[in-house]
Every structure is written in C-alpha cells, then in structure tokens.
C-alpha cells in the first residue's frame, strides 16, 4: 500500500509539473508571434522610407539652383501647377515658367515645353500666354495638354514629342520625382530648381510628395501605364 500511495503521489506531482509547464509554452509562442509581428511592422514602415530616401538622394547631383551653372539642353520641360480663379498661373506655376523663360533667354534651351492639363482648365494655354507676354516667341513653345501627372508628362515628352534630352523645371520638392520618372523612361534629364523653398501649404505638398514618389516607383516597375499619345 505504501508503494502504491508513493506511485500515486509521484504521478500527481508529475501531472502538476506538466500543468505548470503548459502556460510557459503558450507564453513562449505568444512572444514569438509578437516578435514576428513587430519585425513585419518595422519592415513595412522602413521599406517605403528607404525607397523614398534612395530615389530622392539619387537625383541630388542632377539638380541645379542657378541658370548660369546648368548645362545646355535642347528643351526645358515646364510642369504645370494649377491656375488661379481668374485663369492666370498660380504663384508656384508662375515661378516655374519664369525659370523656363530665364533658360530660354540665356540660350540654355531652344524650346520650352509647357506640360499640364490642357483639357479641363486650359492650363498649357495660360502657361504659353504667360511666357509669350514676357518675350518668348510662340514658335519656341511646345504645348502638351496631356500632362495630367508627372509620369504622363515624361512619357509623352519621349513618346509623343520625341524629346530625348531636357532640363526639367519645377520646385525643389518635386524635382527628385520628376527626374526619377523622366530618367527611368529614357530621357537624359537634369533639373533646375524654380522659385522658393517654401510656399503656403508646403508641409502638405511635402507629405503628398512622399506618397507620390512611392507611386512613381510602382508606375515605373510594376504598372507601366501608357498615357494617350495624341491628346
């Protein structure tokens, strides 16, 4: 009887030990899952940040601040940036056109390509008129009314207008994306920084640009859209 009681006691002790160990295993699995989730979240956050960083940094050597120091190219691509209610170029757009005019008058380019939304609000006509009123002849202006997005402007410059080398004219926050897109599509591109470093609402533009740069990577590497060639 004593041996039987001893065995029963040992079994109970063994079972009690197993029961104590089971929660430990559950905690261990939970910790592993938590760690894997945290690692996945870090990757999801870091990958976009690194992608935007490398795209942006990769264009810095191609950006010029002054007309006098920039090499010559046949054409300057002036990107649209919206109109005022009265149909005149917005402050940001006027700065871009002024930079394009300076390139033309200095002999750095022979043509200005005004690229923007020419269907809904006639942006390119307003851009062209602004430049002509400041001494650029109509014969030196190319109008691209299908530049609804930066990707579209670059794609159409190459495929619709056979532009293979250009100076891109836009604000500093937008230049890295414009250069990345045009270069990736096959245009030998450099950039001229237009206007101010900061405009009203600049934080919004900077935040939007982060996601636009991510979108440009997908356009170049995955979606590869083909905008209308004859618009």
Secondary structure, 3 states (H helix, E strand, C coil): CHHHHHHHHHHHHHHHHHHHHHHHHHHHHHHHHHHHHHHHHHHHHHHHHHHHHHHHHCCHHHEECCHHHCCCCCEEEEECCCECCCCCECHHHHHHHHHHHHHHHCCCCCEEEEECECCCCCHHHHHHHHHHCCCCCHHHEEEECECCCHHHHHHHHHHCCCCCEEEEEECHHHHHHHHHHHHHHCCEEEEEECCCCCCCCHHHHHHHHHHHHHHHHHHHHHHCCCCCCCC
